[in-house]
Amino acid sequence: MPALDDHIDDLLGTYFYHVTTPEMWEQIRIDGLKPDQDGIIRALTTNQLDIVDHYATQHVDATDIVVIRFNPCNLGISLQQEPYGATPSTGSYIREIRASIIGPLLLEKDSERKIEHRVADFLGGMDCPGEGAIKILP
């Protein structure tokens, strides 16, 4: 049976999601989630498939992905609302977390899957002259 705080987190939508490869997930489950060379851990505020797929094709460069979830509420992390270089389609969902590490006990695999189509240009419903809202390349 899930813990009460997990149920409350689900109701409040407080999970953050980190996208990685299956190989990196194996290392992360042992050592925890570490920041990149700039001291940042990037996370999404949603696990919606289209947002995750677009983010993965732009930032992870892999078709086999693992989505890791964690609760940011009690980590004592500082968040930057608008990360540098975020695209309009995913920028509002991306958070940059400055932390030395997020321990493996705080991380949970949300999903693992293969992205069937590479999302080339996801505009999230915004109109762009001469372009469709979504382009999918095989």
KOLTI-380426 format. One record per residue (C-alpha): z negated, y, x. Coordinates in steps of 0.02 Angstrom, whole numbers, plus 50000, padded with zeros to 5 digits. Layout:
N
ZYX...
This chain:
138
500005000050000500485017150072499085028750123498645043050006499185056050134500905047650147501065048849958500575067349961501815070450104503195062450000502775073449851502735089349954504265085050059503385088650222504275076050331505395081250473506785070050536507445067250711509145058950736509435047850886510325032050943509625014350923509435013051112508435029251122507375023850972506785008651069506165020151208505445033051086504405019850995503565015751161503405032751245503485044951098504725058751061504925070251210505745087351218507425090851300507615100451463507315116851368505635110651303506275108451125506255093851003507565096550868507195090450693507955091550520506995095950363508005083550259508665065850271510155069050155511585058350216512905072050228511755083750325511155069950442512935063650472513575081050513512105084450628512335067650714514185070350748513835087650818512255084250919512015065650947513825060650978513605042950914514115033150760512605021450765511085031850723509235030150688508335043250585506505045250632505275053850518503625062350557502415074150473502335090850562500805097250469499435091150586500345091350752499925109150801501745113050837502595129950831504215131150733505695142650757506575145350591508335149550652508805140050809510055147450928511815140650902511485132750732513025130850622512985138150445513125120750369511575113350449510675128550523509485130650377508935112450397508645112550585506945116250661506575118150845504875111350891503995116251051502865101651095502585091651252502715075251156502545068050981501615051751003502375035250947500995032150819501555047750726503375042150715504165030550587505945024150570506665031650410508365023250421509645015450537511495015050500513255017050560514175032950515515805026850437516735043350446516615057350571516255073550480517355086450565516935102050467515535102050339515375119050257514055114650129515075121249983515475138050063517235144350038518305146350192520105152450177521335138350207519975125250225519225112550107517355111050087517295094650182518505086550303518235068350344519175060050486519245041150502
